[in-house]
Amino acid sequence: MRIAPQAEDEQGKLWNGAAGRAWVETRDVLEGMFRPLEELLVQAVFDAAASRVLDIGCGTGATTFAAARTLGPQGHCTGIDISEPMIAAARARAEREGRPASFICADAQTYPFTPASFDMIISRLGVMFFADPGRAFANLRRAARPGAALRLIVWRGAAENPFMTTAEQAAKPLLPNLPARRPDAPGQFGFADRTRVESILEDGGWDKIAIEPVDAALSFPVSELTRYVSWLGPVGVMLQGMQEPLRTRVIETVCGAFDRYIHGNEIRFTAACWMVAARAPAEAAHG
């Protein structure tokens, strides 16, 4: 089903506004927290012996840089993201540290990639936000060489990821206008339905599809909890424009709800994800 352009506009506004700013502001926390997922993708790149890799929804570039290091001087990793703030941060880091990676600020649904230019496509939690995932994966398949590997890590459902909705549950009494999550809509849990993901990939021209559960132990310092709560997720987006004293009250209430995840000086939780694998057909048509 083709999604209305309004959905694309919503994602563009979100990631070039509040959500994009939040990821830039907290990128050190997020990069450390998501490193176990990054390592799974880097291992997949190594196992595939890839040389030209595309990282979808690359954000500030952590996975792009990690893949580029694995590829070595003979390979290259390109990151693409719709968020100008995040791509600017990634490019600045690449220049500052001399990282062997390049970045495109564009929508991977429609970007005119050179046909058959990548032998592997990866994403760490970056593909669930497509307004039209069917169109997106058809476009990515055209960018893939025949036989190219696809490896994606996406969230499973909200019920299996209670940590990720803790802030919303705690904030609801104080924020009655907090937007509700919509099943199958672009968003964090947009790829929770395994059957739907299989259908999207099949319609996009991918084959050899395999979807397996991954449960990863993630953590970040307790000292970063207030910053995490203040910026990230639906509550963090609302807090960016909120006035005192309500802002402080919400932060205190929400931080208290995370007590059960505190272990010593760390916040620890399990990320319930899917590892999605597929391949571009060996005789792929790139028209």
WOPEUR-V421985 format. One record per residue. N is the residue number from 0. SS is DSSP state (2 for helix, 1 for strand, 0 for the rest). PSI is psi in degrees with one decimal (* if undefined). OMEGA is omega in degrees with one decimal (none if undefined). Layout:
# WOPEUR-V421985
n->N ss->SS psi->PSI omega->OMEGA
n->N ss->SS psi->PSI omega->OMEGA
This chain:
# WOPEUR-V421985
n->0 ss->0 psi->129.1 omega->178.6
n->1 ss->0 psi->128.1 omega->-178.0
n->2 ss->0 psi->144.3 omega->-179.9
n->3 ss->0 psi->147.2 omega->178.1
n->4 ss->2 psi->-25.3 omega->180.0
n->5 ss->2 psi->-37.8 omega->179.5
n->6 ss->2 psi->-38.4 omega->177.0
n->7 ss->2 psi->-42.5 omega->179.3
n->8 ss->2 psi->-40.1 omega->179.9
n->9 ss->2 psi->-44.4 omega->179.6
n->10 ss->2 psi->-40.3 omega->177.7
n->11 ss->2 psi->-44.4 omega->179.6
n->12 ss->2 psi->-41.1 omega->-178.1
n->13 ss->2 psi->-51.3 omega->-173.4
n->14 ss->2 psi->-13.5 omega->171.7
n->15 ss->0 psi->4.3 omega->178.3
n->16 ss->0 psi->-119.5 omega->-170.3
n->17 ss->2 psi->-46.5 omega->-177.1
n->18 ss->2 psi->-39.9 omega->177.9
n->19 ss->2 psi->-44.0 omega->177.8
n->20 ss->2 psi->-39.9 omega->-178.2
n->21 ss->2 psi->-44.2 omega->-179.1
n->22 ss->2 psi->-36.6 omega->177.4
n->23 ss->2 psi->-43.3 omega->-178.0
n->24 ss->2 psi->-28.6 omega->-175.0
n->25 ss->0 psi->19.2 omega->-171.8
n->26 ss->2 psi->-33.2 omega->178.9
n->27 ss->2 psi->-40.1 omega->177.6
n->28 ss->2 psi->-46.6 omega->-176.5
n->29 ss->2 psi->-39.2 omega->179.9
n->30 ss->2 psi->-41.0 omega->176.8
n->31 ss->2 psi->-42.3 omega->-177.6
n->32 ss->2 psi->-42.8 omega->-175.0
n->33 ss->0 psi->7.6 omega->-176.9
n->34 ss->2 psi->-38.6 omega->177.5
n->35 ss->2 psi->-34.6 omega->177.1
n->36 ss->2 psi->-41.3 omega->176.2
n->37 ss->2 psi->-43.4 omega->-177.6
n->38 ss->2 psi->-34.4 omega->176.5
n->39 ss->2 psi->-41.9 omega->179.9
n->40 ss->2 psi->-39.3 omega->178.2
n->41 ss->2 psi->-40.1 omega->176.7
n->42 ss->2 psi->-38.4 omega->178.0
n->43 ss->2 psi->-39.1 omega->176.4
n->44 ss->2 psi->-44.7 omega->179.4
n->45 ss->2 psi->-46.9 omega->-177.9
n->46 ss->2 psi->-32.0 omega->-178.9
n->47 ss->2 psi->-8.9 omega->-176.6
n->48 ss->0 psi->42.1 omega->-178.6
n->49 ss->0 psi->161.0 omega->177.1
n->50 ss->0 psi->-28.0 omega->178.6
n->51 ss->1 psi->110.1 omega->-171.2
n->52 ss->1 psi->139.4 omega->175.6
n->53 ss->1 psi->127.7 omega->-179.7
n->54 ss->1 psi->113.4 omega->-174.6
n->55 ss->1 psi->134.7 omega->-177.9
n->56 ss->0 psi->49.5 omega->-169.0
n->57 ss->0 psi->-14.5 omega->-179.8
n->58 ss->0 psi->-130.1 omega->-179.1
n->59 ss->0 psi->6.1 omega->165.2
n->60 ss->0 psi->7.9 omega->-176.2
n->61 ss->2 psi->-48.5 omega->-178.8
n->62 ss->2 psi->-34.4 omega->177.0
n->63 ss->2 psi->-48.3 omega->-179.6
n->64 ss->2 psi->-41.4 omega->-179.7
n->65 ss->2 psi->-41.8 omega->178.0
n->66 ss->2 psi->-40.6 omega->179.8
n->67 ss->2 psi->-39.7 omega->177.8
n->68 ss->2 psi->-38.5 omega->179.4
n->69 ss->2 psi->-36.8 omega->-178.9
n->70 ss->2 psi->-32.8 omega->-179.2
n->71 ss->0 psi->-175.2 omega->-172.9
n->72 ss->0 psi->-19.6 omega->-178.9
n->73 ss->0 psi->-8.3 omega->-179.1
n->74 ss->0 psi->-178.8 omega->179.0
n->75 ss->1 psi->139.7 omega->175.9
n->76 ss->1 psi->132.5 omega->178.3
n->77 ss->1 psi->130.4 omega->175.9
n->78 ss->1 psi->142.8 omega->176.6
n->79 ss->1 psi->137.9 omega->178.9
n->80 ss->1 psi->150.4 omega->-178.7
n->81 ss->0 psi->-13.1 omega->-172.1
n->82 ss->0 psi->113.2 omega->177.6
n->83 ss->2 psi->-43.4 omega->179.0
n->84 ss->2 psi->-40.1 omega->-178.1
n->85 ss->2 psi->-40.5 omega->177.7
n->86 ss->2 psi->-38.4 omega->177.0
n->87 ss->2 psi->-41.9 omega->178.2
n->88 ss->2 psi->-41.0 omega->179.4
n->89 ss->2 psi->-44.0 omega->179.4
n->90 ss->2 psi->-38.9 omega->178.5
n->91 ss->2 psi->-41.1 omega->178.8
n->92 ss->2 psi->-41.9 omega->179.4
n->93 ss->2 psi->-41.2 omega->179.7
n->94 ss->2 psi->-41.8 omega->-176.6
n->95 ss->2 psi->-39.8 omega->-173.9
n->96 ss->2 psi->1.0 omega->-178.7
n->97 ss->0 psi->36.9 omega->-177.9
n->98 ss->0 psi->140.2 omega->-178.3
n->99 ss->0 psi->71.9 omega->-179.9
n->100 ss->1 psi->158.0 omega->176.7
n->101 ss->1 psi->160.8 omega->-172.6
n->102 ss->1 psi->141.5 omega->178.4
n->103 ss->1 psi->127.8 omega->173.4
n->104 ss->1 psi->101.3 omega->-175.8
n->105 ss->0 psi->169.9 omega->177.4
n->106 ss->0 psi->116.7 omega->-178.3
n->107 ss->0 psi->-15.3 omega->176.1
n->108 ss->0 psi->-34.6 omega->-169.5
n->109 ss->0 psi->-7.0 omega->-175.6
n->110 ss->0 psi->134.5 omega->-177.9
n->111 ss->0 psi->73.9 omega->176.5
n->112 ss->0 psi->149.1 omega->170.2
n->113 ss->0 psi->126.1 omega->-177.8
n->114 ss->0 psi->142.6 omega->175.0
n->115 ss->0 psi->45.7 omega->-174.8
n->116 ss->0 psi->-6.7 omega->-178.5
n->117 ss->1 psi->138.8 omega->176.7
n->118 ss->1 psi->2.9 omega->171.6
n->119 ss->1 psi->141.1 omega->176.3
n->120 ss->1 psi->129.9 omega->-177.8
n->121 ss->1 psi->163.2 omega->172.1
n->122 ss->1 psi->131.7 omega->172.5
n->123 ss->1 psi->98.0 omega->175.4
n->124 ss->0 psi->36.8 omega->-175.7
n->125 ss->0 psi->-3.7 omega->-173.7
n->126 ss->0 psi->-1.6 omega->-175.0
n->127 ss->0 psi->-5.9 omega->-172.8
n->128 ss->0 psi->3.7 omega->178.1
n->129 ss->0 psi->131.4 omega->175.0
n->130 ss->0 psi->-33.5 omega->-180.0
n->131 ss->0 psi->81.6 omega->-175.0
n->132 ss->2 psi->-31.3 omega->177.5
n->133 ss->2 psi->-47.4 omega->177.8
n->134 ss->2 psi->-39.5 omega->-178.5
n->135 ss->2 psi->-47.8 omega->-175.5
n->136 ss->2 psi->-23.2 omega->170.6
n->137 ss->2 psi->-40.6 omega->178.1
n->138 ss->2 psi->-41.0 omega->179.4
n->139 ss->2 psi->-35.7 omega->177.6
n->140 ss->2 psi->-36.9 omega->176.7
n->141 ss->2 psi->-30.0 omega->179.1
n->142 ss->2 psi->-15.4 omega->-176.6
n->143 ss->1 psi->142.9 omega->172.8
n->144 ss->1 psi->156.1 omega->174.8
n->145 ss->1 psi->130.0 omega->-179.3
n->146 ss->1 psi->2.1 omega->-178.4
n->147 ss->1 psi->147.3 omega->-179.1
n->148 ss->1 psi->144.2 omega->173.1
n->149 ss->1 psi->129.0 omega->176.6
n->150 ss->1 psi->120.0 omega->-177.1
n->151 ss->1 psi->140.6 omega->167.8
n->152 ss->1 psi->124.1 omega->-179.1
n->153 ss->1 psi->158.4 omega->178.0
n->154 ss->1 psi->144.6 omega->165.0
n->155 ss->0 psi->-159.8 omega->-170.9
n->156 ss->0 psi->165.3 omega->179.8
n->157 ss->2 psi->-36.2 omega->-179.0
n->158 ss->2 psi->-29.5 omega->178.9
n->159 ss->2 psi->-4.4 omega->-178.7
n->160 ss->0 psi->62.7 omega->-176.0
n->161 ss->2 psi->-28.5 omega->178.2
n->162 ss->2 psi->-39.4 omega->-173.0
n->163 ss->2 psi->-12.4 omega->176.8
n->164 ss->2 psi->5.9 omega->-179.5
n->165 ss->2 psi->-45.1 omega->-178.1
n->166 ss->2 psi->-43.5 omega->-179.0
n->167 ss->2 psi->-42.8 omega->-179.3
n->168 ss->2 psi->-40.7 omega->-178.9
n->169 ss->2 psi->-32.8 omega->-174.6
n->170 ss->2 psi->-16.8 omega->-174.5
n->171 ss->0 psi->-46.3 omega->-179.1
n->172 ss->0 psi->-26.1 omega->-178.6
n->173 ss->0 psi->-22.4 omega->-176.6
n->174 ss->0 psi->77.4 omega->-177.1
n->175 ss->0 psi->-19.4 omega->-180.0
n->176 ss->0 psi->8.5 omega->178.0
n->177 ss->0 psi->122.8 omega->-175.3
n->178 ss->0 psi->139.6 omega->178.1
n->179 ss->0 psi->148.4 omega->175.3
n->180 ss->0 psi->140.6 omega->-179.1
n->181 ss->0 psi->120.9 omega->179.8
n->182 ss->0 psi->135.4 omega->177.3
n->183 ss->0 psi->1.3 omega->175.1
n->184 ss->0 psi->159.6 omega->175.0
n->185 ss->0 psi->129.2 omega->-177.8
n->186 ss->0 psi->-178.7 omega->-173.1
n->187 ss->0 psi->-42.9 omega->-175.6
n->188 ss->0 psi->23.4 omega->-177.4
n->189 ss->0 psi->-19.6 omega->179.4
n->190 ss->0 psi->25.2 omega->-178.2
n->191 ss->0 psi->-31.7 omega->-176.5
n->192 ss->0 psi->107.0 omega->-176.2
n->193 ss->2 psi->-42.3 omega->-179.5
n->194 ss->2 psi->-39.9 omega->178.2
n->195 ss->2 psi->-41.5 omega->179.4
n->196 ss->2 psi->-43.4 omega->177.3
n->197 ss->2 psi->-44.2 omega->-179.7
n->198 ss->2 psi->-42.2 omega->179.1
n->199 ss->2 psi->-44.5 omega->-178.9
n->200 ss->2 psi->-41.1 omega->178.0
n->201 ss->2 psi->-44.9 omega->179.3
n->202 ss->2 psi->-28.4 omega->179.2
n->203 ss->0 psi->-2.3 omega->175.9
n->204 ss->0 psi->12.6 omega->179.6
n->205 ss->1 psi->152.5 omega->176.0
n->206 ss->1 psi->-175.3 omega->-175.7
n->207 ss->1 psi->46.6 omega->-176.2
n->208 ss->1 psi->130.7 omega->176.3
n->209 ss->1 psi->130.0 omega->-177.8
n->210 ss->1 psi->116.8 omega->-175.9
n->211 ss->1 psi->144.8 omega->178.4
n->212 ss->1 psi->142.2 omega->174.1
n->213 ss->1 psi->128.0 omega->175.8
n->214 ss->1 psi->108.7 omega->-174.0
n->215 ss->1 psi->135.8 omega->176.2
n->216 ss->1 psi->113.6 omega->-178.6
n->217 ss->1 psi->157.0 omega->179.8
n->218 ss->1 psi->161.1 omega->170.2
n->219 ss->1 psi->162.5 omega->-175.1
n->220 ss->1 psi->141.8 omega->175.0
n->221 ss->2 psi->-33.3 omega->-179.1
n->222 ss->2 psi->-15.6 omega->-179.5
n->223 ss->2 psi->3.2 omega->-174.8
n->224 ss->2 psi->-44.3 omega->-179.5
n->225 ss->2 psi->-41.7 omega->178.4
n->226 ss->2 psi->-41.6 omega->178.2
n->227 ss->2 psi->-50.8 omega->-178.5
n->228 ss->2 psi->-37.5 omega->-174.1
n->229 ss->2 psi->-20.6 omega->-173.9
n->230 ss->2 psi->-35.4 omega->-163.2
n->231 ss->0 psi->156.0 omega->178.2
n->232 ss->2 psi->179.1 omega->-179.3
n->233 ss->2 psi->-36.4 omega->178.9
n->234 ss->2 psi->-44.2 omega->179.0
n->235 ss->2 psi->-38.0 omega->177.8
n->236 ss->2 psi->-44.0 omega->179.7
n->237 ss->2 psi->-36.2 omega->-178.0
n->238 ss->2 psi->-26.1 omega->-177.9
n->239 ss->0 psi->-28.3 omega->-179.4
n->240 ss->0 psi->16.3 omega->-173.4
n->241 ss->0 psi->143.4 omega->179.6
n->242 ss->0 psi->158.1 omega->172.8
n->243 ss->0 psi->155.5 omega->2.1
n->244 ss->0 psi->-1.4 omega->-177.1
n->245 ss->2 psi->-38.5 omega->-177.7
n->246 ss->2 psi->-49.6 omega->-180.0
n->247 ss->2 psi->-39.5 omega->179.8
n->248 ss->2 psi->-43.0 omega->178.9
n->249 ss->2 psi->-46.0 omega->-178.9
n->250 ss->2 psi->-45.0 omega->179.6
n->251 ss->2 psi->-42.6 omega->179.9
n->252 ss->2 psi->-45.5 omega->-177.7
n->253 ss->2 psi->-43.2 omega->179.0
n->254 ss->2 psi->-39.2 omega->179.1
n->255 ss->2 psi->-27.7 omega->-178.6
n->256 ss->0 psi->-13.4 omega->-179.1
n->257 ss->0 psi->6.5 omega->-176.5
n->258 ss->2 psi->-37.1 omega->-175.8
n->259 ss->2 psi->-12.0 omega->178.5
n->260 ss->2 psi->0.1 omega->-178.4
n->261 ss->1 psi->126.0 omega->176.5
n->262 ss->1 psi->101.4 omega->-175.9
n->263 ss->0 psi->-123.1 omega->179.9
n->264 ss->0 psi->19.6 omega->-178.8
n->265 ss->1 psi->149.7 omega->164.0
n->266 ss->1 psi->123.3 omega->-178.2
n->267 ss->1 psi->139.7 omega->177.7
n->268 ss->1 psi->167.1 omega->178.1
n->269 ss->1 psi->129.9 omega->175.0
n->270 ss->1 psi->115.5 omega->178.9
n->271 ss->1 psi->108.3 omega->-172.8
n->272 ss->1 psi->169.3 omega->166.6
n->273 ss->1 psi->138.5 omega->164.2
n->274 ss->1 psi->115.0 omega->-176.2
n->275 ss->1 psi->124.8 omega->178.1
n->276 ss->1 psi->142.8 omega->176.4
n->277 ss->1 psi->172.9 omega->177.4
n->278 ss->1 psi->146.3 omega->168.8
n->279 ss->1 psi->139.3 omega->179.6
n->280 ss->0 psi->143.7 omega->-178.2
n->281 ss->0 psi->-29.1 omega->178.0
n->282 ss->0 psi->52.0 omega->-175.3
n->283 ss->0 psi->140.2 omega->171.7
n->284 ss->0 psi->132.9 omega->-174.9
n->285 ss->0 psi->25.1 omega->178.1
n->286 ss->0 psi->* omega->none
